[in-house]
Amino acid sequence: MLDIVSQAMYKFVQQCDDAHVLNLYNQIERGKMLRSKLILLIAGQTPQAVELCAVVELIHLSSLLHDDVLDEAHTRRGRPTIHMLFDTKTAIMLGDVLYSKAFSQLSLMDKEVAYTVSSAVTSLSIGEMIDIELSKSFNTNQQSYMDMIDKKTASLLEASTKSAAILADKDKDSFAIYGKSLGLCFQIVDDILDITQDSETLGKPAMNDFKEGKTTLSYMLLYHELSDDDKTKLRSYFKKELSTDELNWIKEKIKKHDTIDKTRQIAKNLAKDGLNAIKHEQNKKLFDIIQDILNRER
């Protein structure tokens, strides 16, 4: 089902008429194309839905290229990032090419769909800026974190499901809630995995978020459970290359305070909101996707 989306993406990049761009594009590590799966499940495999998938996936790839540069990430899903294979300028400009090509195609689509997706990209970019700002200090404000992941991660998923509903003449508001809830769940679970999984499973260094200045939800929940001395100690580890003993101290505190279970419960509550929004739908796969996200291990 997703092959036709990959073909449409490749066709759009070919239209740039630049061999170097095409070569770089072929070396980008692809994901599971979650947004396309959702669009096709909601709108069906129509030409308009496939084109929407291709546009959204190019936007997503572009955001990942920029994100890897900002995070100075060496790998993505176990493979070297574009800026490591080539250089930072190449990765940024390739991202810009994919963004601009996606928007040129978007301009030819349904007006409401185009506005929905382009607005989400604005939110995504603002989310990136908020993430950078929050990384400057240890963040204890859960609302700031939720606002950031809403914009940075959930906005494009929300736009994808809402746009698919528009194409299929379904309840766009219900599907927007579903997509937003799914996006928030995805990021919270992704942040959990950074703590619970090993480097080989993640395809990147384990417990790297804290070192990179990302005070994710689990660290915030843990912080509020700690004694004053332990709070000071946790803060002292922020953005630091941690020793095995220091990493183990964090893991032991997380285990003692059931922090991961508490974080998962927040994700489950968000999932429930999303599922309630589309409870009228008969497509079981839409329900299964959220459950798969909650239960994923990589």
LUMDRENSE-526127 format. One line per 10 residues: number of its first residue (from 1); their letters; for each residue x, z, y of C-alpha. Coordinates in nm, 3 decimals, always signed. Layout:
BEGIN
NUM	A	X,Z,Y ~ ...
***
This chain:
BEGIN
1	MLDIVSQAMY	+0.000,+0.000,+0.000 ~ +0.285,+0.085,+0.239 ~ +0.488,-0.228,+0.160 ~ +0.264,-0.432,+0.386 ~ +0.340,-0.188,+0.670 ~ +0.715,-0.218,+0.611 ~ +0.679,-0.596,+0.620 ~ +0.492,-0.580,+0.951 ~ +0.759,-0.351,+1.099 ~ +1.035,-0.587,+0.987
11	KFVQQCDDAH	+0.848,-0.883,+1.136 ~ +0.821,-0.706,+1.472 ~ +1.193,-0.625,+1.474 ~ +1.274,-0.985,+1.374 ~ +1.080,-1.099,+1.680 ~ +1.345,-0.929,+1.895 ~ +1.562,-1.224,+1.787 ~ +1.884,-1.025,+1.769 ~ +2.090,-1.006,+1.450 ~ +2.268,-0.685,+1.553
21	VLNLYNQIER	+1.940,-0.505,+1.615 ~ +1.809,-0.620,+1.278 ~ +2.126,-0.502,+1.103 ~ +2.103,-0.160,+1.269 ~ +1.734,-0.133,+1.188 ~ +1.804,-0.198,+0.819 ~ +2.035,+0.105,+0.812 ~ +1.784,+0.357,+0.945 ~ +1.679,+0.610,+0.683 ~ +1.302,+0.573,+0.633
31	GKMLRSKLIL	+1.063,+0.858,+0.572 ~ +0.746,+0.884,+0.367 ~ +0.540,+0.703,+0.634 ~ +0.284,+0.982,+0.651 ~ +0.122,+0.843,+0.965 ~ +0.063,+0.507,+0.796 ~ -0.087,+0.671,+0.489 ~ -0.335,+0.852,+0.711 ~ -0.424,+0.544,+0.916 ~ -0.488,+0.332,+0.606
41	LIAGQTPQAV	-0.692,+0.607,+0.439 ~ -0.912,+0.640,+0.747 ~ -0.938,+0.279,+0.866 ~ -0.870,+0.084,+0.547 ~ -0.610,-0.190,+0.496 ~ -0.734,-0.419,+0.772 ~ -0.497,-0.637,+0.981 ~ -0.563,-0.414,+1.284 ~ -0.488,-0.097,+1.086 ~ -0.165,-0.239,+0.943
51	ELCAVVELIH	-0.051,-0.343,+1.290 ~ -0.130,+0.006,+1.419 ~ +0.074,+0.153,+1.133 ~ +0.373,-0.066,+1.218 ~ +0.358,+0.028,+1.586 ~ +0.331,+0.400,+1.515 ~ +0.612,+0.392,+1.258 ~ +0.845,+0.211,+1.499 ~ +0.768,+0.473,+1.763 ~ +0.835,+0.747,+1.509
61	LSSLLHDDVL	+1.167,+0.592,+1.403 ~ +1.270,+0.561,+1.765 ~ +1.193,+0.928,+1.830 ~ +1.402,+1.025,+1.526 ~ +1.698,+0.822,+1.651 ~ +1.682,+1.004,+1.983 ~ +1.616,+1.340,+1.816 ~ +1.924,+1.303,+1.595 ~ +2.138,+1.240,+1.901 ~ +1.994,+1.540,+2.086
71	DEAHTRRGRP	+2.041,+1.764,+1.782 ~ +2.384,+1.617,+1.705 ~ +2.259,+1.574,+1.348 ~ +2.510,+1.423,+1.106 ~ +2.259,+1.338,+0.834 ~ +1.891,+1.263,+0.789 ~ +1.745,+1.294,+0.440 ~ +2.097,+1.306,+0.300 ~ +2.222,+0.989,+0.468 ~ +2.441,+0.952,+0.779
81	TIHMLFDTKT	+2.250,+0.914,+1.104 ~ +2.287,+0.597,+1.309 ~ +2.488,+0.769,+1.580 ~ +2.733,+0.888,+1.313 ~ +2.758,+0.545,+1.151 ~ +2.809,+0.378,+1.489 ~ +2.797,+0.579,+1.812 ~ +2.561,+0.769,+2.040 ~ +2.503,+0.481,+2.283 ~ +2.408,+0.247,+1.998
91	AIMLGDVLYS	+2.158,+0.498,+1.855 ~ +1.995,+0.557,+2.194 ~ +1.967,+0.188,+2.275 ~ +1.834,+0.103,+1.929 ~ +1.569,+0.369,+1.983 ~ +1.482,+0.211,+2.317 ~ +1.454,-0.133,+2.156 ~ +1.214,-0.002,+1.890 ~ +1.010,+0.187,+2.151 ~ +0.979,-0.115,+2.379
101	KAFSQLSLMD	+0.891,-0.352,+2.094 ~ +0.625,-0.112,+1.970 ~ +0.475,-0.091,+2.318 ~ +0.472,-0.467,+2.362 ~ +0.265,-0.493,+2.043 ~ +0.051,-0.197,+2.147 ~ -0.042,-0.376,+2.470 ~ -0.221,-0.642,+2.262 ~ -0.435,-0.391,+2.074 ~ -0.769,-0.223,+2.145
111	KEVAYTVSSA	-0.751,-0.061,+2.490 ~ -0.857,+0.286,+2.377 ~ -0.613,+0.278,+2.085 ~ -0.331,+0.167,+2.315 ~ -0.406,+0.448,+2.561 ~ -0.430,+0.708,+2.283 ~ -0.095,+0.616,+2.129 ~ +0.092,+0.569,+2.459 ~ -0.035,+0.906,+2.584 ~ +0.092,+1.067,+2.265
121	VTSLSIGEMI	+0.439,+0.921,+2.326 ~ +0.441,+1.081,+2.670 ~ +0.352,+1.414,+2.509 ~ +0.618,+1.361,+2.242 ~ +0.885,+1.308,+2.508 ~ +0.772,+1.615,+2.700 ~ +0.785,+1.809,+2.374 ~ +1.148,+1.704,+2.330 ~ +1.226,+1.832,+2.678 ~ +1.052,+2.164,+2.608
131	DIELSKSFNT	+1.249,+2.195,+2.284 ~ +1.575,+2.148,+2.475 ~ +1.472,+2.407,+2.734 ~ +1.365,+2.660,+2.470 ~ +1.696,+2.618,+2.288 ~ +1.886,+2.763,+2.583 ~ +1.785,+3.119,+2.495 ~ +1.630,+3.320,+2.211 ~ +1.258,+3.249,+2.237 ~ +1.010,+3.524,+2.146
141	NQQSYMDMID	+0.702,+3.354,+2.289 ~ +0.494,+3.213,+2.003 ~ +0.268,+3.019,+2.238 ~ +0.567,+2.834,+2.385 ~ +0.676,+2.736,+2.034 ~ +0.325,+2.619,+1.939 ~ +0.296,+2.415,+2.258 ~ +0.632,+2.252,+2.186 ~ +0.553,+2.150,+1.827 ~ +0.205,+2.036,+1.934
151	KKTASLLEAS	+0.363,+1.788,+2.173 ~ +0.681,+1.701,+1.983 ~ +0.538,+1.663,+1.631 ~ +0.159,+1.687,+1.623 ~ +0.080,+1.453,+1.915 ~ +0.171,+1.130,+1.732 ~ -0.006,+1.238,+1.414 ~ -0.314,+1.327,+1.619 ~ -0.300,+0.989,+1.793 ~ -0.263,+0.812,+1.457
161	TKSAAILADK	-0.571,+0.969,+1.300 ~ -0.777,+0.938,+1.618 ~ -0.681,+0.571,+1.663 ~ -0.760,+0.495,+1.300 ~ -1.103,+0.651,+1.350 ~ -1.156,+0.436,+1.659 ~ -1.075,+0.122,+1.461 ~ -1.308,+0.230,+1.180 ~ -1.586,+0.341,+1.418 ~ -1.569,+0.699,+1.286
171	DKDSFAIYGK	-1.581,+1.033,+1.469 ~ -1.258,+1.014,+1.668 ~ -1.273,+1.375,+1.790 ~ -1.300,+1.518,+1.438 ~ -1.011,+1.306,+1.316 ~ -0.805,+1.404,+1.621 ~ -0.846,+1.772,+1.525 ~ -0.752,+1.687,+1.166 ~ -0.437,+1.501,+1.275 ~ -0.331,+1.774,+1.516
181	SLGLCFQIVD	-0.377,+2.047,+1.254 ~ -0.184,+1.843,+1.000 ~ +0.100,+1.788,+1.247 ~ +0.127,+2.157,+1.333 ~ +0.127,+2.247,+0.962 ~ +0.393,+1.988,+0.890 ~ +0.634,+2.127,+1.150 ~ +0.577,+2.492,+1.058 ~ +0.641,+2.417,+0.691 ~ +0.946,+2.208,+0.785
191	DILDITQDSE	+1.082,+2.507,+0.976 ~ +1.016,+2.733,+0.677 ~ +1.208,+2.500,+0.446 ~ +1.511,+2.519,+0.675 ~ +1.526,+2.888,+0.576 ~ +1.416,+2.880,+0.212 ~ +1.580,+2.565,+0.072 ~ +1.945,+2.482,+0.007 ~ +2.146,+2.210,+0.179 ~ +2.125,+1.970,-0.115
201	TLGKPAMNDF	+1.745,+1.984,-0.122 ~ +1.714,+1.949,+0.255 ~ +1.969,+1.671,+0.292 ~ +2.116,+1.869,+0.585 ~ +2.276,+2.212,+0.632 ~ +2.045,+2.501,+0.535 ~ +1.943,+2.754,+0.803 ~ +2.073,+2.512,+1.064 ~ +1.782,+2.551,+1.308 ~ +1.888,+2.894,+1.432
211	KEGKTTLSYM	+2.245,+2.778,+1.482 ~ +2.119,+2.479,+1.681 ~ +1.916,+2.701,+1.912 ~ +1.575,+2.662,+1.752 ~ +1.390,+2.993,+1.738 ~ +1.123,+2.879,+1.495 ~ +0.808,+3.070,+1.408 ~ +0.958,+3.270,+1.120 ~ +1.238,+3.404,+1.340 ~ +0.986,+3.505,+1.607
221	LLYHELSDDD	+0.763,+3.685,+1.356 ~ +1.068,+3.860,+1.210 ~ +1.195,+3.964,+1.553 ~ +0.874,+4.150,+1.636 ~ +0.901,+4.348,+1.309 ~ +1.260,+4.464,+1.360 ~ +1.398,+4.787,+1.504 ~ +1.561,+4.766,+1.847 ~ +1.910,+4.766,+1.693 ~ +1.818,+4.491,+1.449
231	KTKLRSYFKK	+1.657,+4.290,+1.728 ~ +1.985,+4.305,+1.917 ~ +2.172,+4.202,+1.603 ~ +1.943,+3.903,+1.540 ~ +1.981,+3.791,+1.901 ~ +2.360,+3.811,+1.865 ~ +2.343,+3.557,+1.580 ~ +2.156,+3.301,+1.789 ~ +2.340,+2.965,+1.824 ~ +2.632,+3.098,+1.625
241	ELSTDELNWI	+2.817,+2.966,+1.320 ~ +2.712,+3.241,+1.077 ~ +2.913,+3.384,+0.792 ~ +2.768,+3.425,+0.443 ~ +2.713,+3.797,+0.509 ~ +2.532,+3.726,+0.834 ~ +2.310,+3.465,+0.672 ~ +2.232,+3.704,+0.389 ~ +2.140,+3.975,+0.640 ~ +1.880,+3.746,+0.796
251	KEKIKKHDTI	+1.746,+3.645,+0.454 ~ +1.718,+4.009,+0.344 ~ +1.525,+4.102,+0.659 ~ +1.296,+3.801,+0.616 ~ +1.226,+3.907,+0.258 ~ +1.172,+4.273,+0.350 ~ +0.912,+4.190,+0.615 ~ +0.736,+3.913,+0.415 ~ +0.806,+3.681,+0.705 ~ +0.776,+3.355,+0.511
261	DKTRQIAKNL	+0.436,+3.451,+0.368 ~ +0.313,+3.543,+0.716 ~ +0.437,+3.212,+0.854 ~ +0.270,+3.020,+0.572 ~ -0.056,+3.200,+0.642 ~ -0.054,+3.071,+0.999 ~ -0.001,+2.720,+0.863 ~ -0.288,+2.770,+0.615 ~ -0.522,+2.880,+0.894 ~ -0.436,+2.568,+1.094
271	AKDGLNAIKH	-0.494,+2.356,+0.784 ~ -0.837,+2.511,+0.745 ~ -0.928,+2.403,+1.099 ~ -0.826,+2.047,+1.018 ~ -1.015,+2.035,+0.691 ~ -1.329,+2.180,+0.850 ~ -1.319,+1.905,+1.112 ~ -1.353,+1.632,+0.847 ~ -1.562,+1.822,+0.591 ~ -1.819,+1.542,+0.612
281	EQNKKLFDII	-1.566,+1.292,+0.474 ~ -1.583,+1.187,+0.110 ~ -1.218,+1.081,+0.084 ~ -1.046,+1.348,-0.125 ~ -0.700,+1.208,-0.046 ~ -0.733,+1.322,+0.315 ~ -0.782,+1.678,+0.192 ~ -0.500,+1.648,-0.061 ~ -0.250,+1.541,+0.206 ~ -0.279,+1.870,+0.394
291	QDILNRER	-0.249,+2.066,+0.070 ~ +0.059,+1.864,-0.025 ~ +0.216,+1.945,+0.312 ~ +0.148,+2.317,+0.269 ~ +0.302,+2.311,-0.078 ~ +0.598,+2.079,-0.017 ~ +0.948,+2.196,-0.100 ~ +1.157,+1.932,+0.082
***
